Amino acid sequence: MSLPDKPSLRSTMLSLLWLLIVPVINVFYGILNHPGNHVYSLKIKLDLLVPFIPSFIIPYLLWYPFITFVLITLAFKNRHIYFQTLLALCVGLVTSYIFFALFQTGIERPIPTESNFIHHLVRFVYSHDQPYNCFPSIHVLTSYLMIKGARILKKTIWVMISVMSIFIIVSTVFVKQHVLADVIGGVLVAEISYRLCGITISFVQEKKQRSC
C-alpha cells in the first residue's frame, strides 16, 4: 500500500512522532563542535566583501521553530512529501556530521562590542555555538529542504516559506557563522538528499504495491 496524499488525523499524529529523531541525531553536533587536529578555512576573497549585519541574527535564531512549523504543516498536508523532506533532512544531517568529523572547517567571527539587544543576541549565539561544524551549513541545508517540500502548498504559502528560508540562508553569512562555500555545500547536500530520498520512497512504495 502507498502512503495516502491526504493523511488522516491519527496517521498524521503518529507521523509527527518521527520528528523526535531530529534532536536525537543533533546530539552528534555538540560532540563534533570542538577543534580537532586539523581545522581548515574555506574563506575566499569574495567572503571579505560580505558585511557583518548583526540584525540578521533574528532570522538566524528563528530557524529551529520555522523548520518545525513547516514540517508539521507538510505532515498535515501530504504524508509522502513530509516523509521525503524529513528523511532528506536526517540524511543531510548525517552527511554533514561525516564532513564535520573528516574535514573540519572553522570561521573567524567578529567581536560584537555594542550593548544593544541585537549584539546581545549575537554574543549569545557565539557563546553557545563554537566556530566549527561549518561545511556544509545545516541552517542552509534544512532551509533549502523547506523550499523543496513546501512546493505542494498553496503558492502564497510557498512564497512566504521560500522568502523566510532565503532570509535564514543569507543570515548565515551576514552574522559570520558561515562562509559562502558552506552555503553552496548546504544547498548541494540538500538537493542530492531530497532527490535520493524521493527515489527511495517511491521504490519502496512500488515494491509494496506489487506485493499486495
Stockholm file with secondary structure:
# STOCKHOLM 1.0

chainA/1-212         MSLPDKPSLRSTMLSLLWLLIVPVINVFYGILNHPGNHVYSLKIKLDLLVPFIPSFIIPYLLWYPFITFVLITLAFKNRHIYFQTLLALCVGLVTSYIFFALFQTGIERPIPTESNFIHHLVRFVYSHDQPYNCFPSIHVLTSYLMIKGARILKKTIWVMISVMSIFIIVSTVFVKQHVLADVIGGVLVAEISYRLCGITISFVQEKKQRSC
#=GR chainA/1-212 SS CCCCSSCCHHHHHHHHGGGGHHHHHTHHHHHHCSCCSCCBCCCCGGGGGSCCCGGGHHHHHTHHHHHHHHHHHHHHHCHHHHHHHHHHHHHHHHHHHHHHHHSCBCCCCCCCCCCSHHHHHHHHHHHHSCSCCCSSCHHHHHHHHHHHHGGGSCHHHHHHHHHHHHHHHHHHHHTTSCCHHHHHHHHHHHHHHHHHHHHHHHHHHHHHHHHC
#=GC SS_cons         CCCCSSCCHHHHHHHHGGGGHHHHHTHHHHHHCSCCSCCBCCCCGGGGGSCCCGGGHHHHHTHHHHHHHHHHHHHHHCHHHHHHHHHHHHHHHHHHHHHHHHSCBCCCCCCCCCCSHHHHHHHHHHHHSCSCCCSSCHHHHHHHHHHHHGGGSCHHHHHHHHHHHHHHHHHHHHTTSCCHHHHHHHHHHHHHHHHHHHHHHHHHHHHHHHHC
//
